[in-house]
Structure formats: structure tokens, C-alpha cells
Amino acid sequence: MKPSNNRRCSCIIIEDQLPAQRILQRYIGDIGELELLGSFTDPLAALEFLRNQPADLIFLDIHLPKISGMDFLKILPYKPKVILTTAFSEYALEGYEYDITDYLLKPISFERFVKAVSKVIYHPDPVAAEPTAAEKPAASPGYAFVKSDHVIIKIEFDSIRYIRSEDDFTRIFTTGKNHFLSYTLRFWLDLLPADNFCRIHKSYIVNLRSIEKIAGNEVYIGGERLPIGRGFREEFMAKLDLS
């Protein structure tokens, strides 16, 4: 099941550890695209709920009372998107046999949570049937909601000129203002459309559309000169069709 383009992505939590359940509830509340329908400690109660009100996405713990998360997936009458939550990564790998979207390893960080749910709400479903002309949106969403201090901000991908890594943080340089965020460069590489963005250095990702010129081993964007790393130059030039 895939959320439609004109409504929020409905979800439920099946998690018997109340502290983990509360963390997920808080994170879901911070993402405007998500709508929490309910939280359950008992998987059988969740199953009964889903028979009457299907959800687009399930946050599912692997170790549950009565039946395991994997057994729950076997008896679920339809196939929603599933993000597993677990304290044991070796068990999470088993979930890929059931075509899960991702897994979250406890303790769950907000950064990792956003990365997981982005696969559901910000990217098209690769196995979904091709929509008709009437159903197809004019363009992909092209944005993401991210946490900045104690607020959630919307970042339009087209507004990003480049991104600079600063230890475990990144500074996003947009056409409007700059944002210092607690996300790694890898987070942005996984999230941004690969056709328009490219890593040119261990510390920089650039929007190809924002490049003004390239001189030697430097890229010019908005009057700034950014270095091209030796190990990234070949892929960068190939994206520009200059290889």
C-alpha cells in the first residue's frame, strides 16, 4: 500500500517497550507527512485494528508478546510498508525476506528515523504499478522535513546550492539562508536525487544546477570556490557528461 499524493501517510506502532513507543510517537509527531492511527503493545490487538482500518506504514518491533514481528508479517492480510524496530541487528536482517522498507536499531535517533521514513513518504515506490496520466503528479515532492534545534523545517531540494560536512553535522547552503543541522553527509547522499546532486569532495555535495563554472580542481557556486577531491572527480565529470 502506498500513500496517495493528497493525504498524509497513515501509520501505527507495534512496540511492547513503552519508552521506545513514546520515542516513535514523538518522532512521528515531528513529521508533518505522517499520521499516527494508533500504538499497540499487543500484536494481536494491532491485527484486529488493521482488519478494520488499514495503515500505509507499520513500525514493528521484532520481539513481541504472543507472536514475533516476523510471524505477524506472515499472517497480515495485506502488505503495507514496514519499518522494523529492534535492539539486535542480526535479527533485523531476516526482515528483508519479507520485503520490509528498513529497520531501526534501538536506541533510535531522529536522523535515522527520518532516513527510514523518507523511503516511504518522499520517494516513489519502485514496485508500484505505473500511475495513469490522471494519477501521476506533475513532479516528485522534491523536499524533506528535517529537525533544526527544536523545530521542523522544510528544505526544498531545488533551493540547495551545496552542502558542507562539519564533523557529525552539515551546513546546508540554500538560495535563501543557511542551515546548520545534526545530519551527516551520508544522510543527504541517500536522500537527495542522484541526478541533480553529486559528492565532489569528502566534505561537499553540490547541486549540479547551481554550478557557475569549473576551473582546475575547483567548482564555483554563488561566488564560493569548492574543492574537487581526487577520488570524486571521475564520477563528478561523468555526471556532467565531461568524462
Buried (B, 14 or more C-beta within 10 A) or exposed (E): BBBEEEEBBBBBBBBBBEEBBEBBBEBBEBBEBBBBBBBBBBBBEBBEBBEEEBBBBBBBBBBBEEBBBBEBBEEBEEEBBBBBBBBEEEBBEBBEEBEBBBBBBBEBBBBBBBBBBBBBBBEEEEEEEEEEEEEEEEEEBBBBBBBBEEEBEEBEBBBBBBBBBEEEEBEBBBEEEEBEBBBBBEBBBEBBEEEBBBBBBEBBBBBBEBBEEBEEBEBBBEEEEBBBBEEBBEEBBEBEEEE
